[in-house]
Amino acid sequence: MKPDRAEVSDKELKRVIADFLDMGHVENIVAMFLREPRYYAWTGEILHDERLSVRLGVMVLFEELQLVDPENLHLAIASLAEVVRHGQPLYRGEAVSLLGVINTCDARYIIERALDDEDVHVREMAKLTLADMI
């Protein structure tokens, strides 16, 4: 009789992704995203981690994915747009920056809307990100 295969919940996987980013194992997470593109939709949630190293890891992850999987980056836009609309200013600014890495028309539109954000730091990040996209 074959043992049951252990199932890992999405919540546990998100925690593993964040923990690996915290430890600097970006290459492992790149491989996971390449294998399972649905993980892109979790980007906004992972970005909400309180650990700076995780948030920096997400940026490094997307810079790498831009090189190896650019056709799937757009899958993260909806989750990042949600952060830009409803997140705390720190996370809104980081989501804006990630949208700059994605660099599509849809991403640009969201960044342009962030130019009117209530928080001065988010507005500044939007301005800097748009300047880098040109």
C-alpha angles and dihedrals in degrees: 000000000000117000117243114263111245113244121215118210122231089245091057092046092052089052091049091050091051092046092050091049088049089055092048096249094138093146090063091052092047088056091049093051091047090052096043114027092184086080089075088073089062094060096101092050093048090048089060090071112125092223112097090208090060093050091047088047090055089055092049089046092055094045088055094043089051087064100042106027110020093148092067101044090094088068088076096054098088093051092046092047088056090054091048090052100042112011130103113273093258092055093040090057093048091048089052090052092051091049086058090058090051088051103185129138090258091050091048091052091055092047091050090053089053088063084080095048116138091236118078093213093054090049090050092049090050091051093049093045093052090049090054092050094061 
